[in-house]
């Protein structure tokens, strides 16, 4: 086996972080989506069933958030030192929202005042997704750096584009949640989930189109990446495939398929994620700091890579095992405990 060259370590770590973010967005996305859909459930019995559908998975899904944040600190400390002050407020709000949301799983099952905890769960899920969208929007627009440190203000992320990204992420997570309910429930509940999924799919496509139009019009580096020749020819399959997946998902939702809408929603997220990677690579902090510039010392990256190579298959293994063991429908009357 060819030994790893030190210049390849930043690319390897960028790939690991990219995979961690993708897994987090998909896996924690659908259970955040359940919370976002909480206010639209028919009654508390249906909300109990919604919680039961994600009970075995929700806490394990957040493992990928820990891997992403910890990996960024270890592998790209310069990027970490810039991004944390740039997005301190939305990140803190996101973490607090996730904490209150996690508390709700236990407290709601025992509380006499379930309506209060219903609000907490829905608000925590929605706020967490919205804050993630704010960070995404601020990152795409670019972070101001001077002399290697963050030089912007505490509210640079608070822009109309960030608001659109925040709402888009909330809509996307809700779509994943609705399609998850189509997969995990049956009867009237699955039918109502399908009706919600159709509306949410349209909303997600509108937000994706808005971002796809706005970014090249206002950010020259993104316009050059997508529309300069021969890039235009190479990258054209991405939006075409996105449209085809969206059309197929609509048909599968109408046909009340079980797994196909959820899998196509994942594909839609991955295609959007691929578009963002194409727009920003090789910058880890657009528009100035590349993954090579932000990389830690090769010895540090190599040392942590050894542990990651050992642990990552274990994480993937127990995640796959959990989803396999708890496969199948969640029947009427199911609860969190």
C-alpha positions, -999 to 999 in steps of 0.1 A, spaced: 0 0 0 13 34 -9 21 55 22 1 87 28 18 118 16 15 147 41 1 170 14 -28 145 11 -38 147 48 -59 179 45 -78 164 16 -85 132 36 -96 152 66 -118 174 44 -134 142 30 -140 129 66 -156 161 77 -177 163 45 -190 128 52 -197 136 88 -217 167 78 -236 147 52 -245 120 77 -256 146 103 -278 165 79 -295 134 67 -299 114 99 -305 142 124 -324 160 97 -353 137 96 -357 135 134 -355 173 136 -381 173 108 -404 152 131 -402 181 157 -408 207 130 -440 188 120 -451 184 156 -476 213 156 -493 199 126 -501 165 141 -537 156 147 -535 150 184 -512 139 212 -516 102 203 -502 109 169 -474 129 184 -466 100 207 -463 78 176 -441 103 159 -417 103 188 -418 65 189 -407 64 153 -374 82 161 -368 70 197 -341 44 189 -322 68 166 -323 104 176 -294 106 201 -271 84 180 -277 106 150 -261 135 168 -228 116 169 -220 130 135 -223 166 148 -197 158 174 -174 142 148 -178 172 126 -171 198 153 -143 178 169 -127 170 135 -127 206 125 -109 216 157 -83 189 153 -77 189 116 -82 226 107 -77 247 139 -73 279 120 -107 275 104 -122 266 138 -107 297 154 -123 319 127 -157 302 123 -165 300 160 -165 338 166 -181 344 132 -211 322 140 -209 321 178 -245 333 184 -264 310 160 -242 280 171 -249 287 208 -286 290 201 -285 258 180 -269 239 208 -293 252 234 -322 243 212 -309 207 208 -304 205 246 -340 216 253 -352 193 225 -334 163 241 -348 171 275 -383 170 260 -380 134 250 -379 124 287 -400 151 303 -429 149 279 -434 112 285 -439 119 322 -454 153 323 -491 162 329 -487 194 308 -479 179 275 -489 210 254 -460 229 270 -435 202 261 -450 199 226 -441 236 221 -406 231 235 -400 202 212 -413 219 181 -395 252 189 -362 234 197 -363 214 165 -372 243 143 -347 267 159 -319 242 156 -326 237 119 -330 274 113 -297 283 130 -279 257 109 -293 274 78 -280 308 91 -245 294 94 -247 278 60 -258 311 44 -231 331 62 -204 306 51 -215 306 15 -215 344 14 -180 345 29 -163 353 62 -142 384 66 -106 376 76 -78 400 84 -43 389 95 -55 354 99 -83 362 124 -120 369 121 -125 406 114 -163 408 110 -191 417 134 -212 394 156 -242 397 133 -226 394 98 -245 361 94 -278 380 98 -286 387 61 -316 381 39 -297 353 22 -290 337 56 -328 340 63 -336 322 30 -311 295 38 -325 291 73 -360 287 61 -348 264 33 -331 240 59 -362 240 80 -384 231 50 -358 204 39 -358 188 74 -396 189 75 -396 171 41 -373 144 54 -395 141 85 -427 137 65 -411 111 42 -398 93 73 -434 91 86 -445 77 52 -418 50 57 -425 42 94 -462 46 98 -493 34 80 -530 42 75 -543 77 80 -511 90 95 -490 80 65 -516 96 42 -514 129 60 -476 127 60 -477 123 22 -499 154 18 -475 174 38 -445 160 19 -459 172 -14 -462 208 -1 -428 206 15 -412 193 -17 -424 223 -36 -411 246 -9 -377 229 -9 -374 233 -47 -383 270 -45 -356 276 -19 -330 255 -38 -339 275 -70 -336 308 -51 -301 299 -37 -290 286 -71 -300 318 -88 -288 343 -61 -254 329 -55 -239 331 -90 -255 366 -95 -239 381 -64 -208 360 -58 -184 361 -88 -163 331 -77 -194 309 -77 -205 322 -111 -171 315 -125 -170 280 -110 -204 270 -126 -206 289 -158 -171 292 -172 -162 267 -199 -156 238 -197 -171 237 -162 -205 243 -175 -205 211 -195 -190 190 -166 -214 204 -140 -246 205 -160 -256 170 -149 -260 182 -112 -290 204 -117 -305 181 -143 -302 151 -120 -317 173 -92 -348 180 -113 -352 143 -122 -349 132 -86 -375 158 -76 -399 147 -103 -395 110 -93 -400 119 -56 -433 137 -64 -445 106 -83 -435 83 -55 -452 105 -29 -484 105 -49 -482 67 -53 -478 64 -15 -446 44 -17 -429 36 16 -392 39 12 -388 56 -22 -399 92 -11 -375 91 19 -346 78 -2 -352 104 -29 -353 131 -3 -319 120 8 -307 121 -28 -321 156 -31 -302 167 0 -270 151 -13 -273 168 -46 -278 202 -30 -248 194 -7 -227 185 -37 -236 218 -53 -224 237 -23 -191 217 -22 -186 225 -59 -193 262 -53 -168 265 -24 -140 239 -28 -111 242 -19 -121 269 6 -129 258 41 -136 294 51 -147 312 19 -134 332 2 -98 332 14 -88 303 36 -83 269 18 -81 235 34 -43 236 29 -40 270 45 -61 259 76 -46 225 81 -30 214 113 5 201 115 8 168 95 18 149 127 -14 160 144 -36 151 115 -19 117 111 -22 109 148 -59 117 149 -65 100 115 -53 67 130 -80 69 158 -106 80 133 -99 51 109 -105 27 138 -136 44 153 -154 54 121 -162 18 110 -175 12 145 -198 42 143 -211 32 109 -215 -4 122 -236 4 152 -256 30 133 -265 4 106 -273 -22 132 -297 1 150 -316 9 119 -318 -28 110 -330 -39 144 -357 -12 146 -369 -16 110 -406 -19 102 -437 2 109 -445 20 142 -481 9 149 -509 30 163 -507 34 201 -469 33 202 -452 57 226 -416 69 234 -414 47 265 
